[in-house]
Amino acid sequence: MPRIMIVDDVASIRQIVTKVFQDIGYQVTEAARGEEALDLAKIKRVHLVITDVEMPGMSGLDLIKALRELKTYRTTPILILARDASDGNIKKAEALGASGFIEKPFTPERLVSVVNQVLVDAYVN
C-alpha cells in the first residue's frame, strides 16, 4: 500500500487529497507546514510527497531541498502543486529535484493519474 504525504497550508486542499487517496487504499500523512513535513518525514517514510510551493515559514522549495539532503529521500518522488504551469517556481522546484507538478485547480482523477504514473516510474520502471 503506497504511503504519501500532502503538505499544504490550506486545510481544505489537504482534506481533499487525503480523501481521494484514502478512498483508493493509500496511507496519507498530512502536514500544514514545511517544517512539520520535514519532521514527519524523518520519522515516517513515505513513497511520495505532494507539496504546495507557497507556504508560510518553510516554503515548498525549501522543503524539497531539505528532503533531498536526507539519505532516505534523495530519490523519493516529490510533486509540487502550482497555480500556473508557467510559474517560475516549477523550474526552480525541478532544479531542486521535484519529479513534476500538478496544476491547481485539479480534479481527483487528474491527481490520481499523475501520482500513479510518478509512482510507477519511480518504483516499477
Rosetta blueprint (number, residue, H / E / L):
1 M L
2 P L
3 R E
4 I E
5 M E
6 I E
7 V E
8 D L
9 D L
10 V L
11 A H
12 S H
13 I H
14 R H
15 Q H
16 I H
17 V H
18 T H
19 K H
20 V H
21 F H
22 Q H
23 D L
24 I L
25 G L
26 Y L
27 Q E
28 V E
29 T E
30 E E
31 A E
32 A L
33 R L
34 G H
35 E H
36 E H
37 A H
38 L H
39 D H
40 L H
41 A H
42 K H
43 I H
44 K L
45 R L
46 V L
47 H L
48 L E
49 V E
50 I E
51 T E
52 D E
53 V L
54 E L
55 M L
56 P L
57 G L
58 M L
59 S L
60 G H
61 L H
62 D H
63 L H
64 I H
65 K H
66 A H
67 L H
68 R H
69 E L
70 L L
71 K H
72 T H
73 Y H
74 R L
75 T L
76 T L
77 P L
78 I E
79 L E
80 I E
81 L E
82 A E
83 R L
84 D L
85 A L
86 S L
87 D L
88 G H
89 N H
90 I H
91 K H
92 K H
93 A H
94 E H
95 A H
96 L H
97 G L
98 A L
99 S L
100 G E
101 F E
102 I E
103 E E
104 K L
105 P L
106 F L
107 T L
108 P H
109 E H
110 R H
111 L H
112 V H
113 S H
114 V H
115 V H
116 N H
117 Q H
118 V H
119 L H
120 V H
121 D H
122 A H
123 Y H
124 V L
125 N L
